[in-house]
Amino acid sequence: MNHIVTVQDAVTAFAPWMEPTDAELDVIEQEMPVILADVDLLDAQIVTLDRTPSELDKRRIRRARRRALAVRVTLVNRAARASLPGGAA
């Protein structure tokens, strides 16, 4: 005889206490420009998966890569300024 048993993890997977905290949501919000820039870069790369990239494709990938790098640098610089003692930057 097989007993039917609920799986506790599956039942409580969406319990209110498992939601992201306000601090986690703030970090996600701060990193959103980086996430969006990475998505743009991936979109540019995905377009060229099944064909030889044209000059326009190469330019789009370079532009997306530069934008992703610039956004990351901005985020790192902002974090570095926030962590310096006395607010000196």
C-alpha positions in Angstrom: 0.0 0.0 0.0 1.4 3.4 -1.0 0.7 6.3 1.3 0.1 9.8 -0.1 2.3 12.3 1.8 2.7 16.0 1.1 6.1 17.4 0.6 6.5 20.1 3.2 9.0 22.1 1.1 6.7 22.2 -1.8 3.8 23.2 0.3 5.7 26.0 2.1 7.8 27.1 -0.9 5.9 30.4 -1.2 5.4 31.2 2.5 5.5 34.9 3.3 8.6 34.6 5.4 10.6 33.4 2.3 10.1 36.7 0.4 13.1 38.9 -0.2 13.9 41.4 2.5 13.8 45.2 1.9 17.6 45.2 1.9 17.8 42.5 -0.7 15.3 44.4 -2.9 17.4 47.5 -2.5 20.5 45.7 -3.7 18.6 44.3 -6.7 17.4 47.8 -7.5 20.9 49.2 -7.4 22.2 46.4 -9.6 19.3 46.7 -12.1 21.3 48.9 -14.6 24.0 46.1 -14.7 21.4 43.4 -15.2 19.8 45.3 -18.1 23.1 46.0 -19.7 24.0 42.4 -19.5 20.7 41.4 -21.1 21.3 43.8 -24.0 24.8 42.2 -24.5 23.3 38.8 -24.5 20.6 39.9 -27.0 23.3 41.2 -29.3 25.2 37.9 -29.0 22.2 35.7 -29.4 21.3 37.3 -32.7 24.6 36.1 -34.2 24.5 32.5 -32.9 23.3 31.0 -36.1 25.0 33.2 -38.7 28.3 34.9 -39.3 28.1 38.4 -37.7 27.9 41.3 -40.0 29.7 44.5 -39.4 26.5 45.9 -37.9 26.3 42.9 -35.6 29.9 43.4 -34.5 29.3 47.0 -33.8 26.2 46.3 -31.8 28.1 43.7 -29.7 31.0 46.1 -29.1 28.6 48.9 -28.1 26.7 46.6 -25.7 29.9 45.3 -24.2 31.2 48.8 -23.6 27.9 49.8 -22.1 27.9 46.8 -19.7 31.5 47.6 -18.7 30.7 51.3 -18.1 27.6 50.5 -16.0 29.7 48.0 -13.9 32.4 50.6 -13.4 29.8 53.2 -12.3 28.3 50.7 -9.8 31.8 49.8 -8.4 32.7 53.5 -8.0 29.5 54.3 -6.3 30.1 51.4 -3.8 33.6 52.5 -3.2 32.6 56.1 -2.5 29.9 54.8 -0.1 32.4 52.7 1.8 35.1 55.3 2.3 35.4 56.5 5.9 34.3 60.1 6.5 32.6 60.3 3.1 35.9 61.2 1.4 36.1 60.3 -2.3 
